[in-house]
Amino acid sequence: MPWKVILQGRSEKQALKLPRPVLEALYALMVDIRDAGPVRGNWPNHSKLSGNRHHCHLKKGRPCYVAVWTEDKNTITVEIIYAGTHEKAPY
């Protein structure tokens, strides 16, 4: 069963400011999560954070871009809560 992947209001605004290659990586991540679930070990530096949060790198180097998302197993929903530079990520 596919997961529902949504961008939170703030992360949607952040996504519009991302460089095109990073935005394309974010959309690829969203499709990957939709099809295979929120645990994405095939993405660079994926890790499970506290509780139901995950993160991975969208682009390595300087600046490094990351995505942070939460999962809700009851509703099979994943919410992207942050997409931007590593320095401002909500860990």
Backbone atoms as SQL, in Angstrom:
CREATE TABLE atoms (id INTEGER PRIMARY KEY, chain TEXT, resi INTEGER, resn TEXT, atom TEXT, x REAL, y REAL, z REAL);
INSERT INTO atoms VALUES
  (1, 'A', 1, 'MET', 'N', 0.846, -1.180, 0.000),
  (2, 'A', 1, 'MET', 'CA', 0.000, 0.000, 0.000),
  (3, 'A', 1, 'MET', 'C', 0.890, 1.241, 0.000),
  (4, 'A', 2, 'PRO', 'N', 0.644, 2.192, -0.899),
  (5, 'A', 2, 'PRO', 'CA', 1.494, 3.393, -0.961),
  (6, 'A', 2, 'PRO', 'C', 1.261, 4.326, 0.218),
  (7, 'A', 3, 'TRP', 'N', 2.315, 4.983, 0.629),
  (8, 'A', 3, 'TRP', 'CA', 2.248, 5.975, 1.696),
  (9, 'A', 3, 'TRP', 'C', 1.805, 7.301, 1.104),
  (10, 'A', 4, 'LYS', 'N', 1.126, 8.099, 1.888),
  (11, 'A', 4, 'LYS', 'CA', 0.753, 9.454, 1.479),
  (12, 'A', 4, 'LYS', 'C', 1.866, 10.381, 1.951),
  (13, 'A', 5, 'VAL', 'N', 2.466, 11.138, 1.036),
  (14, 'A', 5, 'VAL', 'CA', 3.572, 12.037, 1.359),
  (15, 'A', 5, 'VAL', 'C', 3.108, 13.465, 1.129),
  (16, 'A', 6, 'ILE', 'N', 3.225, 14.292, 2.170),
  (17, 'A', 6, 'ILE', 'CA', 2.795, 15.684, 2.065),
  (18, 'A', 6, 'ILE', 'C', 3.907, 16.619, 2.517),
  (19, 'A', 7, 'LEU', 'N', 3.877, 17.823, 1.989),
  (20, 'A', 7, 'LEU', 'CA', 4.778, 18.884, 2.433),
  (21, 'A', 7, 'LEU', 'C', 4.011, 19.775, 3.396),
  (22, 'A', 8, 'GLN', 'N', 4.557, 20.006, 4.563),
  (23, 'A', 8, 'GLN', 'CA', 3.964, 20.922, 5.522),
  (24, 'A', 8, 'GLN', 'C', 4.074, 22.324, 4.942),
  (25, 'A', 9, 'GLY', 'N', 3.226, 23.262, 5.356),
  (26, 'A', 9, 'GLY', 'CA', 3.216, 24.619, 4.824),
  (27, 'A', 9, 'GLY', 'C', 4.576, 25.274, 4.770),
  (28, 'A', 10, 'ARG', 'N', 5.319, 25.221, 5.863),
  (29, 'A', 10, 'ARG', 'CA', 6.646, 25.837, 5.921),
  (30, 'A', 10, 'ARG', 'C', 7.621, 25.150, 4.976),
  (31, 'A', 11, 'SER', 'N', 7.590, 23.827, 4.927),
  (32, 'A', 11, 'SER', 'CA', 8.532, 23.112, 4.066),
  (33, 'A', 11, 'SER', 'C', 8.184, 23.293, 2.591),
  (34, 'A', 12, 'GLU', 'N', 6.930, 23.540, 2.282),
  (35, 'A', 12, 'GLU', 'CA', 6.549, 23.815, 0.902),
  (36, 'A', 12, 'GLU', 'C', 7.176, 25.131, 0.438),
  (37, 'A', 13, 'LYS', 'N', 7.159, 26.138, 1.312),
  (38, 'A', 13, 'LYS', 'CA', 7.793, 27.417, 0.997),
  (39, 'A', 13, 'LYS', 'C', 9.310, 27.255, 0.874),
  (40, 'A', 14, 'GLN', 'N', 9.885, 26.437, 1.756),
  (41, 'A', 14, 'GLN', 'CA', 11.329, 26.189, 1.698),
  (42, 'A', 14, 'GLN', 'C', 11.700, 25.502, 0.385),
  (43, 'A', 15, 'ALA', 'N', 10.865, 24.556, -0.044),
  (44, 'A', 15, 'ALA', 'CA', 11.151, 23.806, -1.263),
  (45, 'A', 15, 'ALA', 'C', 11.202, 24.717, -2.481),
  (46, 'A', 16, 'LEU', 'N', 10.370, 25.733, -2.503),
  (47, 'A', 16, 'LEU', 'CA', 10.350, 26.650, -3.642),
  (48, 'A', 16, 'LEU', 'C', 11.641, 27.461, -3.758),
  (49, 'A', 17, 'LYS', 'N', 12.389, 27.574, -2.668),
  (50, 'A', 17, 'LYS', 'CA', 13.641, 28.336, -2.657),
  (51, 'A', 17, 'LYS', 'C', 14.878, 27.468, -2.933),
  (52, 'A', 18, 'LEU', 'N', 14.691, 26.155, -3.037),
  (53, 'A', 18, 'LEU', 'CA', 15.822, 25.252, -3.254),
  (54, 'A', 18, 'LEU', 'C', 16.343, 25.352, -4.679),
  (55, 'A', 19, 'PRO', 'N', 17.645, 25.135, -4.870),
  (56, 'A', 19, 'PRO', 'CA', 18.179, 25.041, -6.232),
  (57, 'A', 19, 'PRO', 'C', 17.512, 23.874, -6.969),
  (58, 'A', 20, 'ARG', 'N', 17.390, 23.992, -8.278),
  (59, 'A', 20, 'ARG', 'CA', 16.661, 23.001, -9.068),
  (60, 'A', 20, 'ARG', 'C', 17.128, 21.550, -8.842),
  (61, 'A', 21, 'PRO', 'N', 18.439, 21.254, -8.841),
  (62, 'A', 21, 'PRO', 'CA', 18.848, 19.855, -8.616),
  (63, 'A', 21, 'PRO', 'C', 18.427, 19.326, -7.237),
  (64, 'A', 22, 'VAL', 'N', 18.433, 20.189, -6.239),
  (65, 'A', 22, 'VAL', 'CA', 18.043, 19.775, -4.890),
  (66, 'A', 22, 'VAL', 'C', 16.531, 19.556, -4.841),
  (67, 'A', 23, 'LEU', 'N', 15.775, 20.412, -5.504),
  (68, 'A', 23, 'LEU', 'CA', 14.323, 20.256, -5.577),
  (69, 'A', 23, 'LEU', 'C', 13.958, 18.956, -6.277),
  (70, 'A', 24, 'GLU', 'N', 14.673, 18.626, -7.345),
  (71, 'A', 24, 'GLU', 'CA', 14.437, 17.360, -8.039),
  (72, 'A', 24, 'GLU', 'C', 14.756, 16.174, -7.139),
  (73, 'A', 25, 'ALA', 'N', 15.805, 16.289, -6.331),
  (74, 'A', 25, 'ALA', 'CA', 16.148, 15.223, -5.385),
  (75, 'A', 25, 'ALA', 'C', 15.055, 15.083, -4.328),
  (76, 'A', 26, 'LEU', 'N', 14.487, 16.210, -3.874),
  (77, 'A', 26, 'LEU', 'CA', 13.402, 16.163, -2.893),
  (78, 'A', 26, 'LEU', 'C', 12.188, 15.448, -3.467),
  (79, 'A', 27, 'TYR', 'N', 11.831, 15.763, -4.706),
  (80, 'A', 27, 'TYR', 'CA', 10.693, 15.083, -5.336),
  (81, 'A', 27, 'TYR', 'C', 10.977, 13.594, -5.527),
  (82, 'A', 28, 'ALA', 'N', 12.210, 13.249, -5.875),
  (83, 'A', 28, 'ALA', 'CA', 12.584, 11.837, -6.008),
  (84, 'A', 28, 'ALA', 'C', 12.474, 11.127, -4.662),
  (85, 'A', 29, 'LEU', 'N', 12.889, 11.802, -3.597),
  (86, 'A', 29, 'LEU', 'CA', 12.761, 11.237, -2.254),
  (87, 'A', 29, 'LEU', 'C', 11.295, 11.016, -1.910),
  (88, 'A', 30, 'MET', 'N', 10.441, 11.984, -2.239),
  (89, 'A', 30, 'MET', 'CA', 9.018, 11.862, -1.939),
  (90, 'A', 30, 'MET', 'C', 8.394, 10.673, -2.681),
  (91, 'A', 31, 'VAL', 'N', 8.790, 10.471, -3.921),
  (92, 'A', 31, 'VAL', 'CA', 8.285, 9.329, -4.692),
  (93, 'A', 31, 'VAL', 'C', 8.795, 8.028, -4.087),
  (94, 'A', 32, 'ASP', 'N', 10.053, 8.013, -3.687),
  (95, 'A', 32, 'ASP', 'CA', 10.648, 6.824, -3.083),
  (96, 'A', 32, 'ASP', 'C', 9.941, 6.477, -1.764),
  (97, 'A', 33, 'ILE', 'N', 9.663, 7.483, -0.946),
  (98, 'A', 33, 'ILE', 'CA', 8.952, 7.251, 0.309),
  (99, 'A', 33, 'ILE', 'C', 7.545, 6.751, 0.031),
  (100, 'A', 34, 'ARG', 'N', 6.883, 7.367, -0.944),
  (101, 'A', 34, 'ARG', 'CA', 5.516, 6.946, -1.290),
  (102, 'A', 34, 'ARG', 'C', 5.476, 5.470, -1.664),
  (103, 'A', 35, 'ASP', 'N', 6.447, 5.036, -2.454),
  (104, 'A', 35, 'ASP', 'CA', 6.436, 3.668, -2.965),
  (105, 'A', 35, 'ASP', 'C', 6.989, 2.636, -1.996),
  (106, 'A', 36, 'ALA', 'N', 7.983, 3.025, -1.172),
  (107, 'A', 36, 'ALA', 'CA', 8.685, 2.026, -0.357),
  (108, 'A', 36, 'ALA', 'C', 8.649, 2.289, 1.145),
  (109, 'A', 37, 'GLY', 'N', 8.037, 3.393, 1.584),
  (110, 'A', 37, 'GLY', 'CA', 7.939, 3.667, 3.011),
  (111, 'A', 37, 'GLY', 'C', 8.968, 4.670, 3.498),
  (112, 'A', 38, 'PRO', 'N', 8.840, 5.090, 4.765),
  (113, 'A', 38, 'PRO', 'CA', 9.657, 6.175, 5.299),
  (114, 'A', 38, 'PRO', 'C', 11.095, 5.821, 5.656),
  (115, 'A', 39, 'VAL', 'N', 11.433, 4.565, 5.804),
  (116, 'A', 39, 'VAL', 'CA', 12.807, 4.193, 6.140),
  (117, 'A', 39, 'VAL', 'C', 13.580, 4.049, 4.832),
  (118, 'A', 40, 'ARG', 'N', 14.453, 5.003, 4.541),
  (119, 'A', 40, 'ARG', 'CA', 15.137, 5.073, 3.254),
  (120, 'A', 40, 'ARG', 'C', 16.631, 4.866, 3.414),
  (121, 'A', 41, 'GLY', 'N', 17.040, 3.662, 3.637),
  (122, 'A', 41, 'GLY', 'CA', 18.449, 3.343, 3.796),
  (123, 'A', 41, 'GLY', 'C', 19.258, 3.511, 2.528),
  (124, 'A', 42, 'ASN', 'N', 18.595, 3.639, 1.383),
  (125, 'A', 42, 'ASN', 'CA', 19.296, 3.800, 0.116),
  (126, 'A', 42, 'ASN', 'C', 19.611, 5.268, -0.190),
  (127, 'A', 43, 'TRP', 'N', 19.259, 6.190, 0.690),
  (128, 'A', 43, 'TRP', 'CA', 19.571, 7.611, 0.514),
  (129, 'A', 43, 'TRP', 'C', 20.782, 7.962, 1.370),
  (130, 'A', 44, 'PRO', 'N', 21.605, 8.928, 0.907),
  (131, 'A', 44, 'PRO', 'CA', 22.832, 9.268, 1.641),
  (132, 'A', 44, 'PRO', 'C', 22.557, 9.772, 3.053),
  (133, 'A', 45, 'ASN', 'N', 23.286, 9.246, 3.985),
  (134, 'A', 45, 'ASN', 'CA', 23.238, 9.649, 5.387),
  (135, 'A', 45, 'ASN', 'C', 21.840, 9.576, 5.992),
  (136, 'A', 46, 'HIS', 'N', 21.032, 8.617, 5.547),
  (137, 'A', 46, 'HIS', 'CA', 19.717, 8.453, 6.169),
  (138, 'A', 46, 'HIS', 'C', 19.907, 8.006, 7.607),
  (139, 'A', 47, 'SER', 'N', 19.128, 8.583, 8.502),
  (140, 'A', 47, 'SER', 'CA', 19.130, 8.106, 9.879),
  (141, 'A', 47, 'SER', 'C', 17.782, 8.374, 10.504),
  (142, 'A', 48, 'LYS', 'N', 17.447, 7.504, 11.427),
  (143, 'A', 48, 'LYS', 'CA', 16.223, 7.699, 12.189),
  (144, 'A', 48, 'LYS', 'C', 16.582, 8.579, 13.367),
  (145, 'A', 49, 'LEU', 'N', 15.831, 9.653, 13.528),
  (146, 'A', 49, 'LEU', 'CA', 16.049, 10.561, 14.647),
  (147, 'A', 49, 'LEU', 'C', 15.130, 10.128, 15.783),
  (148, 'A', 50, 'SER', 'N', 14.963, 10.947, 16.773),
  (149, 'A', 50, 'SER', 'CA', 14.122, 10.581, 17.913),
  (150, 'A', 50, 'SER', 'C', 12.668, 10.390, 17.481),
  (151, 'A', 51, 'GLY', 'N', 12.010, 9.444, 18.132),
  (152, 'A', 51, 'GLY', 'CA', 10.592, 9.208, 17.863),
  (153, 'A', 51, 'GLY', 'C', 10.342, 8.711, 16.457),
  (154, 'A', 52, 'ASN', 'N', 9.499, 9.419, 15.730),
  (155, 'A', 52, 'ASN', 'CA', 9.107, 8.996, 14.386),
  (156, 'A', 52, 'ASN', 'C', 9.724, 9.880, 13.304),
  (157, 'A', 53, 'ARG', 'N', 10.831, 10.543, 13.588),
  (158, 'A', 53, 'ARG', 'CA', 11.495, 11.434, 12.628),
  (159, 'A', 53, 'ARG', 'C', 12.640, 10.731, 11.920),
  (160, 'A', 54, 'HIS', 'N', 12.849, 11.133, 10.667),
  (161, 'A', 54, 'HIS', 'CA', 13.951, 10.634, 9.847),
  (162, 'A', 54, 'HIS', 'C', 14.583, 11.817, 9.137),
  (163, 'A', 55, 'HIS', 'N', 15.806, 11.631, 8.644),
  (164, 'A', 55, 'HIS', 'CA', 16.430, 12.650, 7.812),
  (165, 'A', 55, 'HIS', 'C', 17.387, 11.986, 6.836),
  (166, 'A', 56, 'CYS', 'N', 17.684, 12.686, 5.748),
  (167, 'A', 56, 'CYS', 'CA', 18.710, 12.243, 4.816),
  (168, 'A', 56, 'CYS', 'C', 19.240, 13.459, 4.068),
  (169, 'A', 57, 'HIS', 'N', 20.362, 13.280, 3.409),
  (170, 'A', 57, 'HIS', 'CA', 20.972, 14.358, 2.629),
  (171, 'A', 57, 'HIS', 'C', 20.395, 14.345, 1.222),
  (172, 'A', 58, 'LEU', 'N', 20.018, 15.513, 0.745),
  (173, 'A', 58, 'LEU', 'CA', 19.572, 15.666, -0.637),
  (174, 'A', 58, 'LEU', 'C', 20.747, 16.015, -1.538),
  (175, 'A', 59, 'LYS', 'N', 21.723, 16.749, -0.972),
  (176, 'A', 59, 'LYS', 'CA', 22.935, 17.123, -1.701),
  (177, 'A', 59, 'LYS', 'C', 24.065, 17.259, -0.697),
  (178, 'A', 60, 'LYS', 'N', 25.149, 16.549, -0.953),
  (179, 'A', 60, 'LYS', 'CA', 26.321, 16.666, -0.093),
  (180, 'A', 60, 'LYS', 'C', 27.169, 17.838, -0.537),
  (181, 'A', 61, 'GLY', 'N', 28.139, 18.205, 0.250),
  (182, 'A', 61, 'GLY', 'CA', 29.038, 19.289, -0.100),
  (183, 'A', 61, 'GLY', 'C', 28.657, 20.558, 0.634),
  (184, 'A', 62, 'ARG', 'N', 29.072, 21.671, 0.071),
  (185, 'A', 62, 'ARG', 'CA', 28.773, 22.955, 0.697),
  (186, 'A', 62, 'ARG', 'C', 27.974, 23.813, -0.255),
  (187, 'A', 63, 'PRO', 'N', 26.797, 24.242, 0.077),
  (188, 'A', 63, 'PRO', 'CA', 26.103, 23.865, 1.304),
  (189, 'A', 63, 'PRO', 'C', 25.468, 22.480, 1.170),
  (190, 'A', 64, 'CYS', 'N', 25.319, 21.818, 2.287),
  (191, 'A', 64, 'CYS', 'CA', 24.682, 20.514, 2.341),
  (192, 'A', 64, 'CYS', 'C', 23.179, 20.732, 2.539),
  (193, 'A', 65, 'TYR', 'N', 22.364, 20.062, 1.744),
  (194, 'A', 65, 'TYR', 'CA', 20.913, 20.174, 1.863),
  (195, 'A', 65, 'TYR', 'C', 20.353, 18.876, 2.420),
  (196, 'A', 66, 'VAL', 'N', 19.385, 18.989, 3.330),
  (197, 'A', 66, 'VAL', 'CA', 18.786, 17.826, 3.963),
  (198, 'A', 66, 'VAL', 'C', 17.263, 17.926, 3.928),
  (199, 'A', 67, 'ALA', 'N', 16.634, 16.788, 4.135),
  (200, 'A', 67, 'ALA', 'CA', 15.184, 16.727, 4.311),
  (201, 'A', 67, 'ALA', 'C', 14.921, 16.013, 5.622),
  (202, 'A', 68, 'VAL', 'N', 13.918, 16.482, 6.356),
  (203, 'A', 68, 'VAL', 'CA', 13.506, 15.858, 7.615),
  (204, 'A', 68, 'VAL', 'C', 12.021, 15.548, 7.482),
  (205, 'A', 69, 'TRP', 'N', 11.635, 14.336, 7.870),
  (206, 'A', 69, 'TRP', 'CA', 10.228, 13.967, 7.769),
  (207, 'A', 69, 'TRP', 'C', 9.785, 13.157, 8.974),
  (208, 'A', 70, 'THR', 'N', 8.473, 13.159, 9.199),
  (209, 'A', 70, 'THR', 'CA', 7.875, 12.366, 10.264),
  (210, 'A', 70, 'THR', 'C', 6.937, 11.354, 9.637),
  (211, 'A', 71, 'GLU', 'N', 6.764, 10.246, 10.324),
  (212, 'A', 71, 'GLU', 'CA', 5.862, 9.205, 9.831),
  (213, 'A', 71, 'GLU', 'C', 4.742, 8.976, 10.834),
  (214, 'A', 72, 'ASP', 'N', 3.574, 8.671, 10.319),
  (215, 'A', 72, 'ASP', 'CA', 2.422, 8.286, 11.141),
  (216, 'A', 72, 'ASP', 'C', 1.930, 6.952, 10.608),
  (217, 'A', 73, 'LYS', 'N', 2.272, 5.887, 11.305),
  (218, 'A', 73, 'LYS', 'CA', 1.940, 4.542, 10.829),
  (219, 'A', 73, 'LYS', 'C', 0.444, 4.269, 10.860),
  (220, 'A', 74, 'ASN', 'N', -0.290, 4.960, 11.728),
  (221, 'A', 74, 'ASN', 'CA', -1.732, 4.731, 11.822),
  (222, 'A', 74, 'ASN', 'C', -2.459, 5.173, 10.559),
  (223, 'A', 75, 'THR', 'N', -2.040, 6.286, 9.976),
  (224, 'A', 75, 'THR', 'CA', -2.698, 6.798, 8.775),
  (225, 'A', 75, 'THR', 'C', -1.868, 6.593, 7.512),
  (226, 'A', 76, 'ILE', 'N', -0.722, 5.933, 7.633),
  (227, 'A', 76, 'ILE', 'CA', 0.205, 5.690, 6.531),
  (228, 'A', 76, 'ILE', 'C', 0.532, 7.017, 5.831),
  (229, 'A', 77, 'THR', 'N', 0.918, 7.993, 6.643),
  (230, 'A', 77, 'THR', 'CA', 1.233, 9.328, 6.140),
  (231, 'A', 77, 'THR', 'C', 2.653, 9.715, 6.532),
  (232, 'A', 78, 'VAL', 'N', 3.354, 10.328, 5.607),
  (233, 'A', 78, 'VAL', 'CA', 4.674, 10.893, 5.858),
  (234, 'A', 78, 'VAL', 'C', 4.579, 12.377, 5.569),
  (235, 'A', 79, 'GLU', 'N', 5.063, 13.191, 6.503),
  (236, 'A', 79, 'GLU', 'CA', 5.019, 14.630, 6.343),
  (237, 'A', 79, 'GLU', 'C', 6.442, 15.173, 6.300),
  (238, 'A', 80, 'ILE', 'N', 6.799, 15.806, 5.204),
  (239, 'A', 80, 'ILE', 'CA', 8.107, 16.455, 5.083),
  (240, 'A', 80, 'ILE', 'C', 8.013, 17.748, 5.886),
  (241, 'A', 81, 'ILE', 'N', 8.795, 17.857, 6.959),
  (242, 'A', 81, 'ILE', 'CA', 8.690, 19.036, 7.820),
  (243, 'A', 81, 'ILE', 'C', 9.803, 20.041, 7.589),
  (244, 'A', 82, 'TYR', 'N', 10.861, 19.622, 6.863),
  (245, 'A', 82, 'TYR', 'CA', 11.960, 20.550, 6.586),
  (246, 'A', 82, 'TYR', 'C', 12.688, 20.118, 5.327),
  (247, 'A', 83, 'ALA', 'N', 13.017, 21.090, 4.498),
  (248, 'A', 83, 'ALA', 'CA', 13.860, 20.865, 3.331),
  (249, 'A', 83, 'ALA', 'C', 14.721, 22.110, 3.162),
  (250, 'A', 84, 'GLY', 'N', 16.003, 21.977, 3.409),
  (251, 'A', 84, 'GLY', 'CA', 16.880, 23.140, 3.314),
  (252, 'A', 84, 'GLY', 'C', 18.297, 22.795, 3.713),
  (253, 'A', 85, 'THR', 'N', 19.051, 23.818, 4.076),
  (254, 'A', 85, 'THR', 'CA', 20.456, 23.619, 4.430),
  (255, 'A', 85, 'THR', 'C', 20.593, 22.897, 5.755),
  (256, 'A', 86, 'HIS', 'N', 21.697, 22.222, 5.902),
  (257, 'A', 86, 'HIS', 'CA', 21.981, 21.404, 7.078),
  (258, 'A', 86, 'HIS', 'C', 22.024, 22.250, 8.357),
  (259, 'A', 87, 'GLU', 'N', 22.509, 23.490, 8.257),
  (260, 'A', 87, 'GLU', 'CA', 22.705, 24.325, 9.443),
  (261, 'A', 87, 'GLU', 'C', 21.398, 24.634, 10.158),
  (262, 'A', 88, 'LYS', 'N', 20.300, 24.743, 9.451),
  (263, 'A', 88, 'LYS', 'CA', 19.028, 25.138, 10.047),
  (264, 'A', 88, 'LYS', 'C', 18.076, 23.977, 10.278),
  (265, 'A', 89, 'ALA', 'N', 18.536, 22.758, 10.075),
  (266, 'A', 89, 'ALA', 'CA', 17.669, 21.584, 10.185),
  (267, 'A', 89, 'ALA', 'C', 17.178, 21.380, 11.617),
  (268, 'A', 90, 'PRO', 'N', 15.909, 21.034, 11.783),
  (269, 'A', 90, 'PRO', 'CA', 15.334, 20.819, 13.115),
  (270, 'A', 90, 'PRO', 'C', 15.589, 19.404, 13.634),
  (271, 'A', 91, 'TYR', 'N', 16.775, 19.174, 14.165),
  (272, 'A', 91, 'TYR', 'CA', 17.094, 17.842, 14.703),
  (273, 'A', 91, 'TYR', 'C', 16.589, 17.776, 16.103);
